Amino acid sequence: MSSTTRRAYAVALGVAFLAAGPVAAQDLRIGFKAAVDGADPHQLYTPNRNVQLHVWEPLLWQDAKLIPQPRLAESHRVINPTTWEFTLREGVKFTDGTPLTAEDVVFSIRRAQTTEGLRTYRIYVRDIASAEVVNPRTVRIITRNPAPLLPNYMTTFGIVSARAAQDAQPADFNGGRAAASTGPYRWIRLTPGANVILERNPDYWGEKEPWQRVEVRFVPNDSARVAALLAGDLDVIDTVPPGLHARVREGAQLLTETSNFTLYMHLDQFRQVSPFVTDANGQPLPNNPLRDVRVRRAINHAINRTAVVERAMEGAGVPTAQFMAAGFIGHVPDLPPPAYDPALSRRLLAEAGYPNGFNLTLHCTSDRFAGDGRVCQAIGQMLTAAGIRTQPDALPATVFFRRAGSSTREPDFSAQMSIYGGLPGITSDNMAATVRTVDAQLGLGAANRGRYSNPELDRLLAQHDATIDPDVRQRLVSQAVRLVADQVGVVTVFHWQASWGARRGLTVRARGDQYTYATDIRPAPAR
């Protein structure tokens, strides 16, 4: 990032919060739908990370559209395509009084690479061959391959104290010996199933927070969370479902932001005979029609995305033909959603040899986000109207994802619908997970549940991932996005719109990753 960009970002932050001015310290109470279950900043789970980044800061920070900004590293530069240097901010101390040094960064990278478990940051540090101390404020990172996206990946995990976290177990971060941190808040206590308590770090290197104490309370029931906000028991809540938007507006503030999560339909493109594709008599078809691009295009044009968003999602979405919404890295501005044209769908089916259509089961989640069951029903009805007799089957997420498939396990389903959004918030990262040819060793195709595979796409994305020039990268990813759209590698339907409720008297900066940071919440300026 250029110094000009950094100065502009700093000015923007200052303007955003300037009007609030100095305020008396007070408590802030935030209601989360999902529960936090651990403090270890190198165990990856979205609700945990949302709270952990208040405490353990990354080298670089993501702005509201997930674009990297300076944080613990005040600058970074490319030495050559496989070597980066990060310069640490001067004067940063951990809460135990020890200074932040390059040794802590090297230790944190190695810990992120070696932390065991199902939920880790390994995918974001897998290409790092070594991390070296140049001097106390400079870290040199050497990658196995050219790594232009390294700054994006350095936003994902927090930096811990090498001294305090040596040989630490996950429990040691929950207010214990490993809890030394550099962030604006200190981790005080996690009570499983109840809340997390944070306290302001009085020695924080940056802007002092107005909140002395932050409680993050877990309230999984949507109605109960909204009721607590309106009753004054909570100051801010996340994940307000569309059906409760009007209620929040009546007694509080409603905030919305288009997120980095996109709803996809994955279609079985690897099996000759697909288990949930049958003829009119319920018998499996000898040739899987979903492997024919004309059939996939018929499905694409059978979906009225505007109607899905307005009716099934009650307005909480943006129709799309691509992987990331406007404002995120890699978005293609001139690629509109596919036209809704059921007559064209029927012609394409006839051209493919299915003038009378076929039967299809569409598997979806029933409880992952507000409206997923309704979306499944709506899309099923649209496909049926276009000639593909579709039976929606909405399953609890715990059941769905056991059967949905992964890079190491074939999916059970013929057609399935789910949402996906990667932490870095970049198009190529979402594509690496959802449409690149599956390669478990390289960490590619982890969410490619239709097993789409296209050598030209793989070539474009591999070239993108090795290119330092951002303009060239944008051209390459644009080609890749258009290729997948043309071949319907996946059916992209809409970008999910996140929402929050806040009591009056507060200002809240909404984020594209749907996170809720106390650092984005301020008392409103006095009138």
N, C-alpha and C positions, 0 to 999 in steps of 0.2 A: 504494500500500500504506500502511496506517495505521501510526503509530508503535507502536501496541500490537502489531500483527502483526510488525513488525520486531523488537521486543524479545523476543517469544515465540520467533521463529525463532533469534535469537542465543542465547537460553537453551538451546534444544533442541540447537544445535550444541555449546554448551559442555558440556552433560550427556553428549552422545554420546561426546565425546573426553576428558572430565575424568578418567575412571578410568585412562586410559593414563599420564597424568602425564608428567614430563620423561623423555626417553630419550636415549641416546647416538646421535649421528648415524651413519647407516649407509646402505648402498645398498639400493635396491628394484628388483627385476627383474620386469617385466610382459610377458606374452606375448600378442600380438595375432594373431588369425586373418588380418586384412587388413593389407596393407602401407601405410605412410604414404609418399606420393610428393611432398610439398612442404611448405614451411614458411610460405608466404605466407598470412597469416590472413584474406585477403579472397578466396581461392580456396576454394570450398566443395566439400569431399569429406569424408564422415563420419569415416573414420579419421584424416585430417589434423586435422580440427577437434577431435577427442577429445584430441589431444596439444597442439595450438596453444593451447587455452584454459587450459592450465597456465601459459602464458607471456604471451599477449596477452589481457587481461581485457576482457569486455564491460562496458557501462554497468550492466547488471543481470544477475544470475546466476539460473540455473534450479535449483530444489531437486529432490529426487528424483522428484517428480511434474511437473516442468517449470514450476512456478509461479514467476513472477519475484520475486527478492529483491534487496536492495541489494548493489551491488558497487562499481565505481568511482563510480557515482552513489549518494550516501547517501540521496537522496530525489528524488521527482519529483511534479509536480502539473499538473493541467489548468487552463489559463487560459481557454480557450474550446474548443469542439469541434474546432478545427483548430490549436490551439496548445498545446504542452507545454513545460514548463521542467524541466530536470534540474540538480540541484545536486551538484557533484563533491565527493568526499571530500577533506578537507583533509590536506595533508602527503604525498600520493602522489608518488613519484618514479620516473622510468624508470631502467633499470639503467645508463644513461650519466650519471646524476646530475642530469638536468634535470627540473624539476617537471612533473607532468601539469597541463595547463590546458584551458580550453574550446576553444582553437585546435586542440589535438590531436583532440578529439572531432569538431569540424566537418570537419577534414581527413579523418578516418577515414570519416565518413559519405559525404563526396564521393567518396572512393576506392572505397568499397563500391558506390556508384552507377555508377561509370565503369570498374571493373575489367572487362577483356575475358576471354572464354573461355566454355566450356560450363558451368562450375561456378562460379557466383558467388552473391552475396547480393542481387542486384538486386531479386528479387521481394519481399524484406522491406523495402526502402527505396524502392520505386517511387513511393509516394505522398508522399514528402517533397519539398516544393517548395523549402524552404530550411532551412539550419541556421545559426544566428547566435550570435555571442559576445555575451552580455550583460555579463559581467565574467569575470575569470579562472576563477571556479568555477561559472559558470552558463551553460548552453547553452539556447537557445530553438529548438525545432523546429516549423516551420510545415508543415502538410500540405495537399494539394490538396483533400482531402475529410475529413470527420470521421474520426478514427483512434483509436478506443478501444483497439485492440490494439497500438498503438505500443510500450508497455512490453514486451509479449511479443516483438516483433520486435527490440527493442534488446538482447535476450539472445543474439542469434544470432552476432554477429561481434565480434572483438576490436578494441580501440582501440590504434592505433600512434602513434609519435612523428612529428609533422609534420616536425620537423627531420631526423630520421634516415631517414624513409621517403620523403622528397621525391624523385620520379622514380625510385623503387626498382623494380627488376625482381624477379620471384619468387625468383631465386637469392640476392638480397641479404639475405633473411630467414634463410637457413640459416647462422647464425653470423656473417654479414657485417655491413655497415654499418647495415642496417635492422633488426637484431635487438634494438634497444633496446626494453624492455618493462617492464610494471609487475607482472607476476604473481609467484606464489610460487616459480616456477622460471625459469631462464634457458635459452634454446635454445643448445646447444653445437654439435651436429652431427647431420645426417641422412646416413646411409650407405644409399643406395638398395638396396632388396632385403634389407637386414640389420637396421638398428636406428636409433633416435633416442636421443641422449644429452641429458639435461637435468641441470642443477645447481641446487641451492637458491640462491635469491636472498637474500643475507644482509641486504639493506636493504628487504625486503618490508614493506609497511605493516601487514599483518595478522599472524595467528598464525604463528609460525615452524614450519616443517615439520621432522619428525624425520628425513627422508631427505635426505642430503647429495647423493646422486647417484641419478637414476632412469634406468634403461635400459628402453626399450620395444622389445622384440625381435619380429620378424615370423616367425611359425611357422604357415603356412597349413594344414598337415596336422593334423587334430583329434587323432589318436592320438599324434602326436609332441609336440603341445602338452601334452596330459595327461601323457605320460611325463616330459616335462621338469619339470612341476610335482611329480610324485611322486618324481622323482630329486633334487629340491632345486635344480635348475638355474634354476627360475623360482619367484617368490614368489606371483604371482597370474596367472591366465589368464582370457581372456574366451571367450564362445561355446562352452561345453561342450555338445556334442550330447547329446540324451536318452539315446542308447545307451551313453554313457560316464559317466552320472551315478553309477551304482553304483561304478564303479572309482574315481572321485574321492572318493566318500564313504569308501572303505576306507582311504585314506592321507592324506586332506586334508579340507578343508571344501568343501561345495557350497552356493552361494547362488543363489537364484532371485528374479525379480521380474517381474511382468506389465508388458509394455512398451507403448510407444505405437504399435507396429506391429500392423496388422490385416491378416488375409488376406481378400482379396476375390475374387469372381468377377464379371467384367464381361461383360455379355450385349449382343450387337449389337442396338441399338434404333433404328438410323438407315437401314439399307439395306432396300429392298423385297425383294430376294433376297440371302440371306446365303451366303457361299461354302462354309461347312462345316455347313450344315443341309440334309439330303437326305431323300428318301423311302426306302422299304424297298429300292428298286432302286438306290439311290445317285444318284438324279437330284435336282438342286436343286429345292426347293419354290418355287412361284411367289409365295408370300406368306411372309415371314419370321415364324415363330411367336413368336420372342423379343420381338416388338413388342407382343404381347398380354399384358396384366398377369396374366391367369389362368395362362398358361404360366409366367411368371416366378414366380408364387406356387407353382405346382406344383413347380418346381425348388427353391424355398426350403424347402418342407415335405418334400422327398425326401431331404434331407441330415440324417443323424444326427450332429449336431455333437459330442455327447459321445463317440460312438464314434470319430469322426475324431481328436479330441484324445487319447483314451486309447490308441488303437491305432496310428494312423499317426504321431502326434506323441509317443507314449510319455509322455503327460501334460503335455507342455510347451506348454500353451495354455489359454485360457479361452473357452468357447463364447459367441457374442455375436450380437446383432441390430443393433449400432450401430458407430460409428466409433472411439470411444475407450473404454478400460477405466475402471472405477471409480477415482476419485481424480484423474483428469485433467479439465481445464476443459471443460465442455460435456457430460460424461457424463449420461445420463438414467437415474436409479436404478430406475425402475419399468417398464423396457422389457425383458422377458425374451427369450431366443432363441426363434425360431419352433419350434413343436412339430414333432417328427418324426412324420409321418403320411403314409406312402406311399399309403394308400387315398385320402386326400383329394387327393393329387397326381394320381392316376389320374382321379378325378372332375373335377378342374379341367381336365385335358387333354381329357377327353371334351366338357366344356362349351365348350371353345375350338375344337372341331372336329377333335381329334386323338385319337380313341378308341384308335387303334393306335400312337400315339406317332409318333416320327420319329427319324432318325439325327442325331447331333451329335458333332463333334470338340471336345474340351476341351484347349486348349493351356496348358501350364504350364512353369515352369522346372524343371530337374533338379538344379541345383547352387547355388541362391541361399541356401538355408537347409536345415538338417538336417531331412529328412522331406518336402521339397516333392514329390518324385516319388511317395512313398507316399500323400500326401494326394490327389494328382491321381488315382491309381489308385482310392483308396477312394471319392472323390466320383463318379468315373465308374461304379463298380459300383452305388452307391446310386441314381444317376439311371437307370441301366439297369433296376434292379429296379422302379422306379416307372413305367417305360414309355418313357423316353427313352433309346434305345440309344446309349450314349456311348463313344466311342473316345478314351482319354487319349493325348496326344502331348506328352511332356515333353522340352523342348529345353534345351541349354546357355543360360545367361542371356545371353551375348553374342549368340546368335542370336535368342533370344526377344524381347529388347527392340528389336532392329532391326525386328522385324515387328509389335510390339505396338501401335504407334501413339503419337501425341503430339498436342499442340494444333495442330500444323501438318501432321500426316500421319495419314491414315486408317489404322485398324488392319487387318491382314490377316485377323484371326481372327473367328470367330463367338462363341465363348465362351473366355475366358481367365482364368487364376488367377494372382495375384501378391500380394505384401505391400506395404504403404505406411505410412509414418509421417513426418509433417512435423516439422521442427526445433522450431517453437514449442510443440508438444505440446498443441494446442487443437483441439476438434472442428470448429469452423468452418473452420480452415485445412485440415484433412484433406478436408472436404467441398468446399471451393473447388477442390481439386485433382482430386477423384475423381467428383463428381456435378454441379458447376455447369456450366451451358451453356458449351461451349468458346468462348473468346475469347482468341486468342493475344496480342493487343495489350494486354489487361488482365492477362494471366498467369493466366487462369482455365481450369480443365478440363485442366491439363497431363497428368493421369493419368486422365482420363475416357475410358477405352478402349472403352466401350460406347456413347459419345455420348448418354447419357441427358440429356434436356433437359426441364425443367419450369418454366414461367414463375413459378408460385407459389413454388417452392423458391428460384429466383433472387431473387424479391422479399423473401422472409423473410431470406435471408442478406445481401442488400444492406442491409436495414433493421438487421439485427444489426450489420453492420460500421460503421454510422453512429451507433450508440447508445452513449452513455457509461455509463449506468446498468447495472451488472453483473447485477442481478436481472432487468431487462427483457431483457438480452442472453440470459440463460439461458432465459427463457421462449421467446424467438424461436428459439434454436437447438434447443430441445426440440421445438418444432413442426416444424422442418425435419427433424430426425432421424426423427420419427414419420412424416412424409410420405414420406420415402425408404423407410422400412421397409414402409409400407403399399403403395407402388407398386413396391417391389423395384427401385429404381433401380440398385442393385448388390446382390449377394448377399454379405453379411458372414458370415464363418464362425467365426473365432476371433481373439482377441488373442494374439500370440506371447509366450511366456514366455522371458525372457532368463536366462542362467545364467553363473556364474563358478566357478572353482576357486581356493582360496587355501590356502596352507600353514597348518598349525596355529600358533598364536601370533600371528595377525593378526586384526584386526577390519576388516571391509569394509562400507561402506554401498552397497547395491545401488541402481541407478538405473533409472527407467522408460525412459530414452532409450538404455539399454544401454551407456552410456559407462563407462569405467574411469579414474577420476581418482586419482592418487597422493594427492591431498588428502582422499580418502575412505578411505584405508588407514592404519591405525595399529597399532603394537604392542599386543597384547592386554594388559590390566592383569594385574599379577602377582597370583597367588592367595595 
